[in-house]
Amino acid sequence: MLGMVDGGNYSCADIETITRAHIKDVRRKIADLRKIKKVLENMARQCATGVVPECPIVEEMFTPKSKRRSSDSSTEVRSGHAMGEELC
């Protein structure tokens, strides 16, 4: 958009189209962030009394993939639960 304005080669309709596309992208990102927030809040609630070395959140973030306990742990962390078990 800045290139169009700097070059003087634009119309208000062009700017509106670009702006509306940006708004749509921002809304999508906000929705994604809200989903991530819910998953993180759920994981945090489940980790209130757990043992840190056995916590899938810590394992997912800080353990190389080849050394993790199981291939299912990354799925559990992303979904926010481990088949009814506490996460930490």
Gaussian input, Z-matrix of N, CA and C with variables (Angstrom, degrees):
# hf/3-21g

backbone

0 1
 N
 C     1     B1
 C     2     B2     1     A1
 N     3     B3     2     A2     1     D1
 C     4     B4     3     A3     2     D2
 C     5     B5     4     A4     3     D3
 N     6     B6     5     A5     4     D4
 C     7     B7     6     A6     5     D5
 C     8     B8     7     A7     6     D6
 N     9     B9     8     A8     7     D7
 C    10    B10     9     A9     8     D8
 C    11    B11    10    A10     9     D9
 N    12    B12    11    A11    10    D10
 C    13    B13    12    A12    11    D11
 C    14    B14    13    A13    12    D12
 N    15    B15    14    A14    13    D13
 C    16    B16    15    A15    14    D14
 C    17    B17    16    A16    15    D15
 N    18    B18    17    A17    16    D16
 C    19    B19    18    A18    17    D17
 C    20    B20    19    A19    18    D18
 N    21    B21    20    A20    19    D19
 C    22    B22    21    A21    20    D20
 C    23    B23    22    A22    21    D21
 N    24    B24    23    A23    22    D22
 C    25    B25    24    A24    23    D23
 C    26    B26    25    A25    24    D24
 N    27    B27    26    A26    25    D25
 C    28    B28    27    A27    26    D26
 C    29    B29    28    A28    27    D27
 N    30    B30    29    A29    28    D28
 C    31    B31    30    A30    29    D29
 C    32    B32    31    A31    30    D30
 N    33    B33    32    A32    31    D31
 C    34    B34    33    A33    32    D32
 C    35    B35    34    A34    33    D33
 N    36    B36    35    A35    34    D34
 C    37    B37    36    A36    35    D35
 C    38    B38    37    A37    36    D36
 N    39    B39    38    A38    37    D37
 C    40    B40    39    A39    38    D38
 C    41    B41    40    A40    39    D39
 N    42    B42    41    A41    40    D40
 C    43    B43    42    A42    41    D41
 C    44    B44    43    A43    42    D42
 N    45    B45    44    A44    43    D43
 C    46    B46    45    A45    44    D44
 C    47    B47    46    A46    45    D45
 N    48    B48    47    A47    46    D46
 C    49    B49    48    A48    47    D47
 C    50    B50    49    A49    48    D48
 N    51    B51    50    A50    49    D49
 C    52    B52    51    A51    50    D50
 C    53    B53    52    A52    51    D51
 N    54    B54    53    A53    52    D52
 C    55    B55    54    A54    53    D53
 C    56    B56    55    A55    54    D54
 N    57    B57    56    A56    55    D55
 C    58    B58    57    A57    56    D56
 C    59    B59    58    A58    57    D57
 N    60    B60    59    A59    58    D58
 C    61    B61    60    A60    59    D59
 C    62    B62    61    A61    60    D60
 N    63    B63    62    A62    61    D61
 C    64    B64    63    A63    62    D62
 C    65    B65    64    A64    63    D63
 N    66    B66    65    A65    64    D64
 C    67    B67    66    A66    65    D65
 C    68    B68    67    A67    66    D66
 N    69    B69    68    A68    67    D67
 C    70    B70    69    A69    68    D68
 C    71    B71    70    A70    69    D69
 N    72    B72    71    A71    70    D70
 C    73    B73    72    A72    71    D71
 C    74    B74    73    A73    72    D72
 N    75    B75    74    A74    73    D73
 C    76    B76    75    A75    74    D74
 C    77    B77    76    A76    75    D75
 N    78    B78    77    A77    76    D76
 C    79    B79    78    A78    77    D77
 C    80    B80    79    A79    78    D78
 N    81    B81    80    A80    79    D79
 C    82    B82    81    A81    80    D80
 C    83    B83    82    A82    81    D81
 N    84    B84    83    A83    82    D82
 C    85    B85    84    A84    83    D83
 C    86    B86    85    A85    84    D84
 N    87    B87    86    A86    85    D85
 C    88    B88    87    A87    86    D86
 C    89    B89    88    A88    87    D87
 N    90    B90    89    A89    88    D88
 C    91    B91    90    A90    89    D89
 C    92    B92    91    A91    90    D90
 N    93    B93    92    A92    91    D91
 C    94    B94    93    A93    92    D92
 C    95    B95    94    A94    93    D93
 N    96    B96    95    A95    94    D94
 C    97    B97    96    A96    95    D95
 C    98    B98    97    A97    96    D96
 N    99    B99    98    A98    97    D97
 C   100   B100    99    A99    98    D98
 C   101   B101   100   A100    99    D99
 N   102   B102   101   A101   100   D100
 C   103   B103   102   A102   101   D101
 C   104   B104   103   A103   102   D102
 N   105   B105   104   A104   103   D103
 C   106   B106   105   A105   104   D104
 C   107   B107   106   A106   105   D105
 N   108   B108   107   A107   106   D106
 C   109   B109   108   A108   107   D107
 C   110   B110   109   A109   108   D108
 N   111   B111   110   A110   109   D109
 C   112   B112   111   A111   110   D110
 C   113   B113   112   A112   111   D111
 N   114   B114   113   A113   112   D112
 C   115   B115   114   A114   113   D113
 C   116   B116   115   A115   114   D114
 N   117   B117   116   A116   115   D115
 C   118   B118   117   A117   116   D116
 C   119   B119   118   A118   117   D117
 N   120   B120   119   A119   118   D118
 C   121   B121   120   A120   119   D119
 C   122   B122   121   A121   120   D120
 N   123   B123   122   A122   121   D121
 C   124   B124   123   A123   122   D122
 C   125   B125   124   A124   123   D123
 N   126   B126   125   A125   124   D124
 C   127   B127   126   A126   125   D125
 C   128   B128   127   A127   126   D126
 N   129   B129   128   A128   127   D127
 C   130   B130   129   A129   128   D128
 C   131   B131   130   A130   129   D129
 N   132   B132   131   A131   130   D130
 C   133   B133   132   A132   131   D131
 C   134   B134   133   A133   132   D132
 N   135   B135   134   A134   133   D133
 C   136   B136   135   A135   134   D134
 C   137   B137   136   A136   135   D135
 N   138   B138   137   A137   136   D136
 C   139   B139   138   A138   137   D137
 C   140   B140   139   A139   138   D138
 N   141   B141   140   A140   139   D139
 C   142   B142   141   A141   140   D140
 C   143   B143   142   A142   141   D141
 N   144   B144   143   A143   142   D142
 C   145   B145   144   A144   143   D143
 C   146   B146   145   A145   144   D144
 N   147   B147   146   A146   145   D145
 C   148   B148   147   A147   146   D146
 C   149   B149   148   A148   147   D147
 N   150   B150   149   A149   148   D148
 C   151   B151   150   A150   149   D149
 C   152   B152   151   A151   150   D150
 N   153   B153   152   A152   151   D151
 C   154   B154   153   A153   152   D152
 C   155   B155   154   A154   153   D153
 N   156   B156   155   A155   154   D154
 C   157   B157   156   A156   155   D155
 C   158   B158   157   A157   156   D156
 N   159   B159   158   A158   157   D157
 C   160   B160   159   A159   158   D158
 C   161   B161   160   A160   159   D159
 N   162   B162   161   A161   160   D160
 C   163   B163   162   A162   161   D161
 C   164   B164   163   A163   162   D162
 N   165   B165   164   A164   163   D163
 C   166   B166   165   A165   164   D164
 C   167   B167   166   A166   165   D165
 N   168   B168   167   A167   166   D166
 C   169   B169   168   A168   167   D167
 C   170   B170   169   A169   168   D168
 N   171   B171   170   A170   169   D169
 C   172   B172   171   A171   170   D170
 C   173   B173   172   A172   171   D171
 N   174   B174   173   A173   172   D172
 C   175   B175   174   A174   173   D173
 C   176   B176   175   A175   174   D174
 N   177   B177   176   A176   175   D175
 C   178   B178   177   A177   176   D176
 C   179   B179   178   A178   177   D177
 N   180   B180   179   A179   178   D178
 C   181   B181   180   A180   179   D179
 C   182   B182   181   A181   180   D180
 N   183   B183   182   A182   181   D181
 C   184   B184   183   A183   182   D182
 C   185   B185   184   A184   183   D183
 N   186   B186   185   A185   184   D184
 C   187   B187   186   A186   185   D185
 C   188   B188   187   A187   186   D186
 N   189   B189   188   A188   187   D187
 C   190   B190   189   A189   188   D188
 C   191   B191   190   A190   189   D189
 N   192   B192   191   A191   190   D190
 C   193   B193   192   A192   191   D191
 C   194   B194   193   A193   192   D192
 N   195   B195   194   A194   193   D193
 C   196   B196   195   A195   194   D194
 C   197   B197   196   A196   195   D195
 N   198   B198   197   A197   196   D196
 C   199   B199   198   A198   197   D197
 C   200   B200   199   A199   198   D198
 N   201   B201   200   A200   199   D199
 C   202   B202   201   A201   200   D200
 C   203   B203   202   A202   201   D201
 N   204   B204   203   A203   202   D202
 C   205   B205   204   A204   203   D203
 C   206   B206   205   A205   204   D204
 N   207   B207   206   A206   205   D205
 C   208   B208   207   A207   206   D206
 C   209   B209   208   A208   207   D207
 N   210   B210   209   A209   208   D208
 C   211   B211   210   A210   209   D209
 C   212   B212   211   A211   210   D210
 N   213   B213   212   A212   211   D211
 C   214   B214   213   A213   212   D212
 C   215   B215   214   A214   213   D213
 N   216   B216   215   A215   214   D214
 C   217   B217   216   A216   215   D215
 C   218   B218   217   A217   216   D216
 N   219   B219   218   A218   217   D217
 C   220   B220   219   A219   218   D218
 C   221   B221   220   A220   219   D219
 N   222   B222   221   A221   220   D220
 C   223   B223   222   A222   221   D221
 C   224   B224   223   A223   222   D222
 N   225   B225   224   A224   223   D223
 C   226   B226   225   A225   224   D224
 C   227   B227   226   A226   225   D225
 N   228   B228   227   A227   226   D226
 C   229   B229   228   A228   227   D227
 C   230   B230   229   A229   228   D228
 N   231   B231   230   A230   229   D229
 C   232   B232   231   A231   230   D230
 C   233   B233   232   A232   231   D231
 N   234   B234   233   A233   232   D232
 C   235   B235   234   A234   233   D233
 C   236   B236   235   A235   234   D234
 N   237   B237   236   A236   235   D235
 C   238   B238   237   A237   236   D236
 C   239   B239   238   A238   237   D237
 N   240   B240   239   A239   238   D238
 C   241   B241   240   A240   239   D239
 C   242   B242   241   A241   240   D240
 N   243   B243   242   A242   241   D241
 C   244   B244   243   A243   242   D242
 C   245   B245   244   A244   243   D243
 N   246   B246   245   A245   244   D244
 C   247   B247   246   A246   245   D245
 C   248   B248   247   A247   246   D246
 N   249   B249   248   A248   247   D247
 C   250   B250   249   A249   248   D248
 C   251   B251   250   A250   249   D249
 N   252   B252   251   A251   250   D250
 C   253   B253   252   A252   251   D251
 C   254   B254   253   A253   252   D252
 N   255   B255   254   A254   253   D253
 C   256   B256   255   A255   254   D254
 C   257   B257   256   A256   255   D255
 N   258   B258   257   A257   256   D256
 C   259   B259   258   A258   257   D257
 C   260   B260   259   A259   258   D258
 N   261   B261   260   A260   259   D259
 C   262   B262   261   A261   260   D260
 C   263   B263   262   A262   261   D261

   B1=1.4399
   B2=1.5268
   B3=1.3367
   B4=1.4680
   B5=1.5238
   B6=1.3225
   B7=1.4571
   B8=1.5127
   B9=1.3355
   B10=1.4668
   B11=1.5271
   B12=1.3254
   B13=1.4659
   B14=1.5234
   B15=1.3404
   B16=1.4670
   B17=1.5229
   B18=1.3302
   B19=1.4524
   B20=1.5174
   B21=1.3178
   B22=1.4568
   B23=1.5164
   B24=1.3255
   B25=1.4561
   B26=1.5333
   B27=1.3203
   B28=1.4553
   B29=1.5221
   B30=1.3182
   B31=1.4650
   B32=1.5233
   B33=1.2980
   B34=1.4649
   B35=1.5300
   B36=1.3176
   B37=1.4651
   B38=1.5281
   B39=1.3455
   B40=1.4676
   B41=1.5260
   B42=1.3172
   B43=1.4602
   B44=1.5285
   B45=1.3210
   B46=1.4660
   B47=1.5237
   B48=1.3233
   B49=1.4611
   B50=1.5243
   B51=1.3122
   B52=1.4634
   B53=1.5302
   B54=1.3219
   B55=1.4652
   B56=1.5208
   B57=1.3184
   B58=1.4693
   B59=1.5317
   B60=1.3183
   B61=1.4669
   B62=1.5282
   B63=1.3265
   B64=1.4682
   B65=1.5282
   B66=1.3089
   B67=1.4661
   B68=1.5282
   B69=1.3243
   B70=1.4645
   B71=1.5291
   B72=1.3127
   B73=1.4597
   B74=1.5290
   B75=1.3172
   B76=1.4713
   B77=1.5282
   B78=1.3213
   B79=1.4738
   B80=1.5243
   B81=1.3317
   B82=1.4644
   B83=1.5253
   B84=1.3230
   B85=1.4634
   B86=1.5261
   B87=1.3200
   B88=1.4644
   B89=1.5283
   B90=1.3210
   B91=1.4683
   B92=1.5256
   B93=1.3332
   B94=1.4651
   B95=1.5223
   B96=1.3214
   B97=1.4648
   B98=1.5278
   B99=1.3158
   B100=1.4717
   B101=1.5238
   B102=1.3347
   B103=1.4665
   B104=1.5257
   B105=1.3148
   B106=1.4610
   B107=1.5248
   B108=1.3214
   B109=1.4673
   B110=1.5222
   B111=1.3280
   B112=1.4633
   B113=1.5246
   B114=1.3266
   B115=1.4622
   B116=1.5234
   B117=1.3234
   B118=1.4629
   B119=1.5268
   B120=1.3192
   B121=1.4661
   B122=1.5220
   B123=1.3157
   B124=1.4610
   B125=1.5268
   B126=1.3191
   B127=1.4627
   B128=1.5205
   B129=1.3178
   B130=1.4612
   B131=1.5284
   B132=1.3288
   B133=1.4707
   B134=1.5201
   B135=1.3204
   B136=1.4529
   B137=1.5209
   B138=1.3056
   B139=1.4622
   B140=1.5269
   B141=1.2966
   B142=1.4647
   B143=1.5227
   B144=1.3323
   B145=1.4662
   B146=1.5176
   B147=1.2930
   B148=1.4600
   B149=1.5139
   B150=1.3290
   B151=1.4577
   B152=1.5235
   B153=1.3001
   B154=1.4634
   B155=1.5298
   B156=1.3525
   B157=1.4638
   B158=1.5288
   B159=1.3180
   B160=1.4595
   B161=1.5283
   B162=1.2947
   B163=1.4598
   B164=1.5313
   B165=1.3295
   B166=1.4670
   B167=1.5248
   B168=1.3253
   B169=1.4673
   B170=1.5183
   B171=1.3341
   B172=1.4627
   B173=1.5233
   B174=1.3274
   B175=1.4661
   B176=1.5266
   B177=1.3120
   B178=1.4659
   B179=1.5196
   B180=1.3227
   B181=1.4591
   B182=1.5249
   B183=1.3488
   B184=1.4574
   B185=1.5259
   B186=1.3182
   B187=1.4548
   B188=1.5234
   B189=1.3435
   B190=1.4675
   B191=1.5295
   B192=1.2931
   B193=1.4619
   B194=1.5296
   B195=1.3153
   B196=1.4605
   B197=1.5265
   B198=1.3409
   B199=1.4625
   B200=1.5273
   B201=1.3065
   B202=1.4614
   B203=1.5175
   B204=1.3452
   B205=1.4643
   B206=1.5172
   B207=1.3209
   B208=1.4608
   B209=1.5102
   B210=1.3065
   B211=1.4619
   B212=1.5182
   B213=1.3405
   B214=1.4600
   B215=1.5201
   B216=1.3443
   B217=1.4633
   B218=1.5147
   B219=1.3280
   B220=1.4609
   B221=1.5217
   B222=1.3326
   B223=1.4544
   B224=1.5158
   B225=1.3460
   B226=1.4528
   B227=1.5193
   B228=1.3149
   B229=1.4595
   B230=1.5158
   B231=1.3272
   B232=1.4572
   B233=1.5268
   B234=1.3300
   B235=1.4561
   B236=1.5144
   B237=1.3415
   B238=1.4487
   B239=1.5113
   B240=1.3379
   B241=1.4581
   B242=1.5145
   B243=1.3449
   B244=1.4567
   B245=1.5200
   B246=1.3013
   B247=1.4503
   B248=1.5330
   B249=1.3050
   B250=1.4493
   B251=1.5094
   B252=1.3162
   B253=1.4553
   B254=1.5187
   B255=1.3308
   B256=1.4555
   B257=1.5133
   B258=1.3174
   B259=1.4584
   B260=1.5123
   B261=1.3172
   B262=1.4641
   B263=1.5017
   A1=109.91
   A2=116.38
   A3=118.80
   A4=111.65
   A5=116.56
   A6=120.26
   A7=111.76
   A8=115.33
   A9=119.25
   A10=110.48
   A11=115.88
   A12=120.47
   A13=110.18
   A14=117.01
   A15=120.63
   A16=111.57
   A17=116.58
   A18=120.39
   A19=113.12
   A20=116.71
   A21=120.28
   A22=113.25
   A23=116.39
   A24=120.97
   A25=109.65
   A26=116.20
   A27=120.49
   A28=110.44
   A29=113.57
   A30=120.01
   A31=106.92
   A32=116.02
   A33=119.82
   A34=110.53
   A35=116.94
   A36=120.85
   A37=110.72
   A38=116.97
   A39=120.86
   A40=110.80
   A41=115.81
   A42=121.43
   A43=110.11
   A44=116.98
   A45=120.50
   A46=110.88
   A47=117.73
   A48=121.76
   A49=110.93
   A50=116.56
   A51=121.28
   A52=110.35
   A53=116.64
   A54=121.28
   A55=111.14
   A56=117.21
   A57=120.24
   A58=111.04
   A59=117.83
   A60=120.75
   A61=110.35
   A62=116.73
   A63=120.64
   A64=110.78
   A65=117.18
   A66=121.38
   A67=109.95
   A68=116.42
   A69=120.87
   A70=110.37
   A71=117.16
   A72=121.86
   A73=111.18
   A74=117.09
   A75=121.33
   A76=110.16
   A77=117.73
   A78=120.97
   A79=111.04
   A80=117.00
   A81=120.95
   A82=110.31
   A83=116.15
   A84=120.37
   A85=111.30
   A86=117.15
   A87=120.92
   A88=110.08
   A89=117.72
   A90=121.39
   A91=110.40
   A92=117.14
   A93=120.84
   A94=111.08
   A95=117.12
   A96=121.03
   A97=111.31
   A98=117.83
   A99=120.44
   A100=110.64
   A101=117.48
   A102=120.98
   A103=110.46
   A104=116.61
   A105=121.17
   A106=109.88
   A107=116.87
   A108=121.65
   A109=110.64
   A110=118.13
   A111=121.40
   A112=111.09
   A113=117.48
   A114=121.03
   A115=110.34
   A116=116.97
   A117=120.76
   A118=111.42
   A119=117.44
   A120=120.21
   A121=110.82
   A122=117.31
   A123=121.97
   A124=110.37
   A125=117.31
   A126=120.53
   A127=110.59
   A128=117.60
   A129=121.25
   A130=110.76
   A131=117.60
   A132=120.83
   A133=110.75
   A134=117.10
   A135=121.45
   A136=112.64
   A137=117.53
   A138=121.40
   A139=113.51
   A140=118.52
   A141=121.78
   A142=114.03
   A143=118.82
   A144=120.38
   A145=113.37
   A146=118.68
   A147=121.63
   A148=114.19
   A149=114.24
   A150=122.22
   A151=107.85
   A152=117.37
   A153=121.97
   A154=113.51
   A155=121.18
   A156=118.92
   A157=114.35
   A158=118.05
   A159=120.82
   A160=112.24
   A161=116.67
   A162=121.40
   A163=110.70
   A164=118.43
   A165=120.82
   A166=113.74
   A167=117.75
   A168=119.51
   A169=109.36
   A170=115.85
   A171=120.62
   A172=109.73
   A173=116.19
   A174=120.80
   A175=111.05
   A176=117.13
   A177=121.61
   A178=111.49
   A179=115.93
   A180=119.63
   A181=113.67
   A182=117.67
   A183=119.22
   A184=115.85
   A185=119.32
   A186=121.54
   A187=109.47
   A188=117.39
   A189=118.83
   A190=109.99
   A191=116.77
   A192=122.36
   A193=112.35
   A194=117.69
   A195=121.55
   A196=113.25
   A197=118.46
   A198=121.59
   A199=113.61
   A200=118.58
   A201=120.92
   A202=110.38
   A203=116.13
   A204=122.14
   A205=112.69
   A206=117.19
   A207=119.82
   A208=109.60
   A209=115.76
   A210=119.42
   A211=111.11
   A212=117.56
   A213=121.12
   A214=113.13
   A215=118.23
   A216=119.51
   A217=112.78
   A218=118.14
   A219=118.91
   A220=110.95
   A221=117.23
   A222=120.68
   A223=110.27
   A224=116.32
   A225=120.62
   A226=110.50
   A227=116.96
   A228=120.40
   A229=110.27
   A230=117.38
   A231=119.88
   A232=111.54
   A233=117.40
   A234=119.04
   A235=112.15
   A236=116.85
   A237=119.66
   A238=114.12
   A239=117.87
   A240=119.04
   A241=109.92
   A242=114.87
   A243=120.77
   A244=108.85
   A245=117.36
   A246=123.91
   A247=111.78
   A248=117.07
   A249=121.65
   A250=114.96
   A251=119.08
   A252=122.15
   A253=109.47
   A254=114.88
   A255=118.39
   A256=108.68
   A257=117.08
   A258=120.63
   A259=112.74
   A260=118.86
   A261=120.63
   A262=110.42
   D1=-42.21
   D2=-179.62
   D3=-62.37
   D4=-37.20
   D5=177.70
   D6=-63.00
   D7=-39.20
   D8=178.14
   D9=-64.12
   D10=-44.38
   D11=-178.22
   D12=-67.07
   D13=-45.01
   D14=179.37
   D15=-59.66
   D16=-37.57
   D17=-179.30
   D18=-81.92
   D19=-9.12
   D20=-179.94
   D21=72.27
   D22=11.44
   D23=-176.14
   D24=-106.58
   D25=73.86
   D26=-179.42
   D27=-154.88
   D28=161.72
   D29=172.18
   D30=-125.77
   D31=164.23
   D32=177.36
   D33=-59.88
   D34=-35.45
   D35=178.68
   D36=-63.69
   D37=-40.13
   D38=177.33
   D39=-61.06
   D40=-46.76
   D41=-179.11
   D42=-64.25
   D43=-41.12
   D44=178.72
   D45=-62.21
   D46=-43.75
   D47=179.73
   D48=-60.12
   D49=-46.51
   D50=179.54
   D51=-64.26
   D52=-43.06
   D53=-179.43
   D54=-63.30
   D55=-43.03
   D56=179.01
   D57=-64.80
   D58=-36.08
   D59=176.27
   D60=-64.43
   D61=-40.45
   D62=177.33
   D63=-64.38
   D64=-41.09
   D65=178.87
   D66=-61.22
   D67=-44.09
   D68=178.75
   D69=-60.54
   D70=-42.80
   D71=178.89
   D72=-64.24
   D73=-42.18
   D74=178.40
   D75=-63.08
   D76=-42.98
   D77=178.41
   D78=-60.87
   D79=-41.27
   D80=178.91
   D81=-63.49
   D82=-43.54
   D83=179.72
   D84=-64.53
   D85=-39.97
   D86=177.69
   D87=-62.54
   D88=-43.61
   D89=178.30
   D90=-61.09
   D91=-43.27
   D92=177.90
   D93=-62.23
   D94=-43.13
   D95=179.34
   D96=-64.47
   D97=-36.64
   D98=177.21
   D99=-64.15
   D100=-39.89
   D101=177.58
   D102=-64.06
   D103=-44.61
   D104=178.82
   D105=-61.19
   D106=-42.73
   D107=179.66
   D108=-59.21
   D109=-44.24
   D110=179.80
   D111=-62.41
   D112=-43.49
   D113=178.96
   D114=-62.88
   D115=-45.04
   D116=179.97
   D117=-64.17
   D118=-40.96
   D119=177.87
   D120=-62.74
   D121=-41.27
   D122=178.44
   D123=-63.42
   D124=-44.98
   D125=179.11
   D126=-63.42
   D127=-41.97
   D128=-179.08
   D129=-63.19
   D130=-40.58
   D131=177.96
   D132=-61.36
   D133=-40.50
   D134=-177.15
   D135=-76.04
   D136=-17.15
   D137=-176.90
   D138=-96.29
   D139=5.82
   D140=-172.50
   D141=-55.62
   D142=-34.16
   D143=-176.32
   D144=-124.18
   D145=13.78
   D146=-175.37
   D147=-79.05
   D148=169.47
   D149=177.28
   D150=-91.66
   D151=121.44
   D152=-173.67
   D153=-55.26
   D154=-46.60
   D155=-177.67
   D156=-60.32
   D157=-19.34
   D158=-179.80
   D159=-106.43
   D160=13.75
   D161=-176.18
   D162=-83.49
   D163=121.32
   D164=179.27
   D165=-60.32
   D166=-27.33
   D167=177.96
   D168=-65.00
   D169=-49.56
   D170=178.98
   D171=-63.33
   D172=-43.04
   D173=179.49
   D174=-58.97
   D175=-45.67
   D176=-178.73
   D177=-63.53
   D178=-39.56
   D179=-174.18
   D180=-81.14
   D181=-33.33
   D182=-168.44
   D183=-120.65
   D184=-6.37
   D185=-179.45
   D186=-102.29
   D187=131.63
   D188=176.20
   D189=-56.74
   D190=143.75
   D191=-176.05
   D192=-52.05
   D193=-38.99
   D194=-177.51
   D195=-68.20
   D196=-17.60
   D197=-176.82
   D198=-107.50
   D199=5.23
   D200=-178.73
   D201=-71.63
   D202=156.69
   D203=-177.45
   D204=-58.23
   D205=-45.30
   D206=-179.41
   D207=-151.14
   D208=161.36
   D209=178.85
   D210=-73.20
   D211=-15.02
   D212=-179.34
   D213=-80.35
   D214=-16.98
   D215=-173.48
   D216=-62.51
   D217=-36.31
   D218=-179.01
   D219=-67.36
   D220=-34.77
   D221=177.09
   D222=-67.27
   D223=-40.60
   D224=-179.73
   D225=-61.98
   D226=-43.89
   D227=-178.45
   D228=-64.56
   D229=-44.78
   D230=-178.50
   D231=-64.49
   D232=-35.32
   D233=-178.48
   D234=-82.10
   D235=-16.85
   D236=177.09
   D237=91.48
   D238=3.45
   D239=176.19
   D240=-156.30
   D241=163.15
   D242=-179.60
   D243=-123.03
   D244=72.46
   D245=176.10
   D246=48.64
   D247=49.60
   D248=176.75
   D249=86.48
   D250=-7.33
   D251=179.56
   D252=-89.71
   D253=156.28
   D254=173.81
   D255=-70.09
   D256=147.94
   D257=-179.07
   D258=-75.11
   D259=-33.03
   D260=-177.61
   D261=-125.07

